[in-house]
Amino acid sequence: MATTRNAREEDVDVLAEIGFRAWEKAMEAIGEMAGMRGSAREAFVNFTRSSWLTITVIEHVGTVAGWAAREHLDELISDFWIDPQYQGQGLGRELLEELEAEIVRQGFEKARIETHAQNNEAIGFFEKHGYVIHWLSVAYSPKIDRDVQSVGLSKILVEAPPSVSYGQEF
């Protein structure tokens, strides 16, 4: 059984490890990770320690299995990590549904997420759940100290009401 909850300060080290393990798996497609591992691990530790209030956790049978963050509490999902040992069990879907519901409760009409362009597993996951790629770019990532190709995906969560016409149609 899975449950979602807000992160707690005592979760930060576990969250950093989960994020790092999931990041390593996602980065396999890029290769040449040896020089990035230290920076990436440090980035996860720093982020979870400084931003745990923006993190939603998913637990499976009482064990933290993944987490996601909305760093600026807006429609952008800044981080989304499921521990590799729990991937493929529906936990990502449950976590995403919780985030989307929270985004709508806070008055936003769409959700956005970004990932590296070669992260086919993540792109496929988000597309399967209704997200569409809107852009591709290359930008320097200070978190890992290198240029990264990224894609931006979004999903409309609240449909605009149909426009009403009061005039005579021809």
N, C-alpha and C positions, 0 to 999 in steps of 0.2 A: 504494500500500500504506500502511495506517495502522498506527501503533504508539502505545501509551500508555506513559507513564513519569511518575515524580515530577518536579515542577518543580525547577529549579535556580535559585539566586540570580541568575545572569546572565540568566534569562528574564524577570525582573519587568517591565521596560519593554515588552517585546513583549506580555506577558500583559495589562498595563494597556491597551494600545492595542486589542487584540482585544476585551477586555471592553467598552471604551468604544464601539467600532464596533457591536458586537452590541447593546449597550444602546440606542444611538441608533435602531437599526432597530426594536427592540422598543417603544420609547417613541413611535414615530410615531402610534400610535393615540390617545395621550393629547393630543398637540399641546402648544403653548405651552412648548417645551423651551428656548428661548433663555436664560432665566434659570437653567436647571438644568445646562447643559452644563459650565460651569466647575466647579461643585461635584461633578458626576458624574465628570469626568475626574480631579479631585483624589482623590476617593474610591477610584477604581480604582488609582491610583498608590499611595496609602497602604495599601490592602488588599494588593495584590500584594507590596509591599515588606515588610510586617509579617507576612504569612501565607503566604508561598510554600511553607513546609513542609507545608501542608495542601492543596496544589493538585496535581491530576493533570492532565497535559497530553496532548493527542492531536496527533500529527504526521502529516502527509500528505506522503509523499515527502521526508522530512527537514525540512519546514517546519511550525512550530507553527500549527495550524489551529483550536485551541480549548482550553478548559480548564474544569475544575470544581473546586470546593473544598468541603471538609467542615470548616468553620472550627473546630468544637469536637471534631472527630474522633468524632462520634456518628452517628446515623442521618439527620441533617439535611444535605441537600445545600444549602449556603448560596449557592453561585454555580454557574451552568452557562452557559457562553458559547461559541458556535461562531462564528468569523469569518463574516460574511455571505457572503463569496465562496466559502466551503466548505459552506454550508448546503445541505441536500437531497442530500448525497452519502453518507449513512450514517455519517458520522463521529460525529454526536450519539448515535446508537444504540450504536456501539462504546464511546464514552466512558461512556455511562450503564451499559452492561453491566459495564464495569470497576469503576465506582463501586459498583454493587450487589454485585458479587462481594466487594469489599473490605469493605463494610458487613457482609455475612454472615460473612466470615472473622473479623471483630472481634466477633462474637457478637450482633449485632442481628438482629431478625426482620423489620423493615420499614424502608423508606426513606421519607423525607419531603422535600418541596420546597415552597417558596412562590414566588409570582410575582404581578405586578400583575394585577388582574382583567381588564384589557383586552388582555392579552398573549395573544390567541387562538392565535397560532402556537405559542407555548410550551405553553399548556394543551393544545392538540390533540396536540402531540408527546408529552407525558407521558401523556395519556389513551391514545394509540395504543400505548404501551408498558406499559399495565396500571395506571396511576395513576388514582386516584379523588379527586374534589374532596370535601373534608370540611368546609370552612368558608370563609366570606367575612368580611372585616373591613376597617375603615378605621383606619389608624394613621399617626402622624407618622413620617416617615423623615428622620432627621438627615443621612443620606448625601446626600439631594437637597433637604432643607429644605422639605418640603411633605407634606400628607396624601396617602396613597396607598391605594387600595382593593386588597386582596390576597386571594388564594385560597391555601388550603393543600391540597396533594395528598399522597397516600401510596399505597404499594404494599406488600402483604405479600410478603416474599421467602422466608420459611420457613413452611411450613404446619405448624400444630400437628398432632401425631399424632392419629389418631381415638381417641376414648375406647373403652376395652375394657370390655365388660360380662360379668361372670362369673356373674351370676344368671340365673335362668330368665326368658325373655321371655314375656309374656302377650299 
